[in-house]
Amino acid sequence: MVKKEYFMMFLGVIMLLVGILVGVAFLTLLERKLLGYIQIRKGPNKVGFLGILQPFSDGLKLFSKGQVYLNLSNYLCYYFSPVVSFNLSLLVWMIIPYYFNMLSFNIGILFFLCCTSMGVYPLMISGWSSNSSYSLLGGLRAIAQTISYEVSLALIMLSSIIMVMSLNLSFFNLYQDTLWLMMLMIPLAMIWFSSSLAETNRTPFDFAEGESELVSGFNIEYSSGGFILIFLSEYSSILFMSMIFVIMFLGGYSLNLLFYLKLSIISYLFIWVRGTLPRYRYDKLMYLCWKIYLPLSLNFMLLFLGLKIF
């Protein structure tokens, strides 16, 4: 009986990972289509019906390209850092409160913060191990940005935890039966969304990939499989941050059409921001985090703590 339970849990995890990878593939298709409409040009429309098979052809093309082997790189670190990044972006999905055949975390939010903190290391190692000045500078810039915005993300999560009084994401469902947390903390929800943009290296905070000044940033020396793993981990993080936003602020987790509609709208906002806003300046990015978001999230946390106590 125990073996059967473990087998069903393993099967559930495999189905989850396959679903994430397919979702990421079609998120890239949605992004290219929407950017095409925003820029008044045609998006992918040739491969398959209305371009639906385009993500799979892109994946085949990237995996069939030749892998670059750098003579002066620290090869093992260079080779395995995209794999670690991809694994971390998939591992963090284990905290989602599924109803059947899945893992259950009573301290899921703590696990999420640990996984996002660990995500800094593949950035650092891939930038350093390539032994290129451009990738090293891009890696350092990405590390500073990611670590800075993790602070505001953690403080906003603390405000939500103070209201719900649990580290388990399933308790957000019970608390938001009558009132969404976004109604109580609209500024924090907006800060969370923009911090998520910075955490996932998305426009207007995509300084990890500076095409104009750093050629491509920390991933300049990656091609073929290494590049696609970095690419998949970024888009998996976008989907995950959208889901966390829905669970924390928009009514919690539930397997119904409304939940998937909310998730699609938040993912659409990530793409919409990319199509409309220009890139920030790096000093303004750091100013925004340490001088605006940090004091605001701290003050809101103290406010909710006072409300909970009194």
Order of alpha helices (4+ residues) and beta strands (2+ residues): alpha-alpha-alpha-alpha-alpha-alpha-alpha-alpha-alpha-alpha-alpha-alpha-alpha
